[in-house]
Structures are given as C-alpha cells and as structure tokens.
Amino acid sequence: MKKEDISFLKQMAEASEEAILNLEESYVKKDYENFDRAKKIILEIQNKISEVAK
C-alpha cells in the first residue's frame, strides 16, 4: 500500500469517528435530518475506504 493511501485511510478513519459522534448526538436529540446526513457520510467513507483497499 502506498504512503498516500495510508494517509488517506487515516483521514477517513478520523472523519468516520467524527461522523459517528454526530450520529450518536443526533440520535439522542431525535434530530432525524442530521442523523440521516451523518449516516450517509459514514456510508460514503466506507465506500471510499473499500475503493482504496482494492
């Protein structure tokens, strides 16, 4: 794996952590719009990680 890929994956992991925190906070507040947005971000991050891992 290239150094750029490792750096990218690290950034995606950090973004994922932030999105998960937002997801949890939105769930507690019953803010369904932000919950859905955070869920979509997490799914996008997962897809990007999968592409790099191939």
C-alpha atoms as an extended CHARMM CRD file, in Angstrom:
* protein
*
        54  EXT
         1         1  MET       CA              0.0000000000        0.0000000000        0.0000000000  PROA      1               0.0000000000
         2         2  LYS       CA              1.2900000000        3.4500000000       -0.9180000000  PROA      2               0.0000000000
         3         3  LYS       CA              2.0540000000        6.1230000000        1.6370000000  PROA      3               0.0000000000
         4         4  GLU       CA             -0.6950000000        8.3200000000        0.1530000000  PROA      4               0.0000000000
         5         5  ASP       CA             -3.2350000000        5.5250000000        0.6240000000  PROA      5               0.0000000000
         6         6  ILE       CA             -2.2610000000        5.0960000000        4.2640000000  PROA      6               0.0000000000
         7         7  SER       CA             -2.5780000000        8.8350000000        4.8630000000  PROA      7               0.0000000000
         8         8  PHE       CA             -5.9560000000        8.8590000000        3.1130000000  PROA      8               0.0000000000
         9         9  LEU       CA             -7.2020000000        5.9320000000        5.1860000000  PROA      9               0.0000000000
        10        10  LYS       CA             -6.1090000000        7.6920000000        8.3720000000  PROA      10              0.0000000000
        11        11  GLN       CA             -8.0710000000       10.7900000000        7.3490000000  PROA      11              0.0000000000
        12        12  MET       CA            -11.1070000000        8.6540000000        6.5600000000  PROA      12              0.0000000000
        13        13  ALA       CA            -10.8830000000        6.9380000000        9.9530000000  PROA      13              0.0000000000
        14        14  GLU       CA            -10.8100000000       10.3190000000       11.6940000000  PROA      14              0.0000000000
        15        15  ALA       CA            -13.7350000000       11.5840000000        9.6200000000  PROA      15              0.0000000000
        16        16  SER       CA            -15.6170000000        8.3960000000       10.4160000000  PROA      16              0.0000000000
        17        17  GLU       CA            -15.1040000000        8.8970000000       14.1520000000  PROA      17              0.0000000000
        18        18  GLU       CA            -16.4640000000       12.4340000000       13.9040000000  PROA      18              0.0000000000
        19        19  ALA       CA            -19.4590000000       11.2820000000       11.8580000000  PROA      19              0.0000000000
        20        20  ILE       CA            -20.2180000000        8.5450000000       14.3930000000  PROA      20              0.0000000000
        21        21  LEU       CA            -20.2040000000       11.1100000000       17.2050000000  PROA      21              0.0000000000
        22        22  ASN       CA            -22.5720000000       13.2840000000       15.1750000000  PROA      22              0.0000000000
        23        23  LEU       CA            -24.7620000000       10.2660000000       14.5030000000  PROA      23              0.0000000000
        24        24  GLU       CA            -24.9830000000        9.4550000000       18.2160000000  PROA      24              0.0000000000
        25        25  GLU       CA            -25.6760000000       13.0590000000       19.1720000000  PROA      25              0.0000000000
        26        26  SER       CA            -28.3880000000       13.3790000000       16.5280000000  PROA      26              0.0000000000
        27        27  TYR       CA            -29.9820000000       10.1580000000       17.7190000000  PROA      27              0.0000000000
        28        28  VAL       CA            -30.1270000000       11.3530000000       21.3320000000  PROA      28              0.0000000000
        29        29  LYS       CA            -31.5770000000       14.7160000000       20.2580000000  PROA      29              0.0000000000
        30        30  LYS       CA            -34.0130000000       12.9680000000       17.8750000000  PROA      30              0.0000000000
        31        31  ASP       CA            -32.6580000000       15.1810000000       15.0910000000  PROA      31              0.0000000000
        32        32  TYR       CA            -33.5090000000       12.8610000000       12.2520000000  PROA      32              0.0000000000
        33        33  GLU       CA            -32.2810000000       15.1470000000        9.4780000000  PROA      33              0.0000000000
        34        34  ASN       CA            -28.7480000000       15.3300000000       10.9000000000  PROA      34              0.0000000000
        35        35  PHE       CA            -28.9030000000       11.6410000000       11.8140000000  PROA      35              0.0000000000
        36        36  ASP       CA            -29.6080000000       10.7630000000        8.1950000000  PROA      36              0.0000000000
        37        37  ARG       CA            -26.8460000000       13.1190000000        6.9950000000  PROA      37              0.0000000000
        38        38  ALA       CA            -24.2980000000       11.5480000000        9.3570000000  PROA      38              0.0000000000
        39        39  LYS       CA            -25.3690000000        8.0550000000        8.2860000000  PROA      39              0.0000000000
        40        40  LYS       CA            -24.8440000000        8.9650000000        4.6240000000  PROA      40              0.0000000000
        41        41  ILE       CA            -21.4040000000       10.3840000000        5.3930000000  PROA      41              0.0000000000
        42        42  ILE       CA            -20.4100000000        7.1740000000        7.1600000000  PROA      42              0.0000000000
        43        43  LEU       CA            -21.5820000000        5.0980000000        4.1900000000  PROA      43              0.0000000000
        44        44  GLU       CA            -19.6110000000        7.3240000000        1.7850000000  PROA      44              0.0000000000
        45        45  ILE       CA            -16.4950000000        6.9400000000        3.9160000000  PROA      45              0.0000000000
        46        46  GLN       CA            -16.9250000000        3.1610000000        3.9400000000  PROA      46              0.0000000000
        47        47  ASN       CA            -17.2060000000        3.1280000000        0.1420000000  PROA      47              0.0000000000
        48        48  LYS       CA            -14.0760000000        5.2880000000       -0.2500000000  PROA      48              0.0000000000
        49        49  ILE       CA            -12.1300000000        3.0130000000        2.1040000000  PROA      49              0.0000000000
        50        50  SER       CA            -13.2860000000       -0.0440000000        0.1480000000  PROA      50              0.0000000000
        51        51  GLU       CA            -12.1090000000        1.5210000000       -3.1080000000  PROA      51              0.0000000000
        52        52  VAL       CA             -8.6400000000        2.2240000000       -1.7100000000  PROA      52              0.0000000000
        53        53  ALA       CA             -8.3940000000       -1.2350000000       -0.1480000000  PROA      53              0.0000000000
        54        54  LYS       CA             -8.9860000000       -2.9610000000       -3.5050000000  PROA      54              0.0000000000
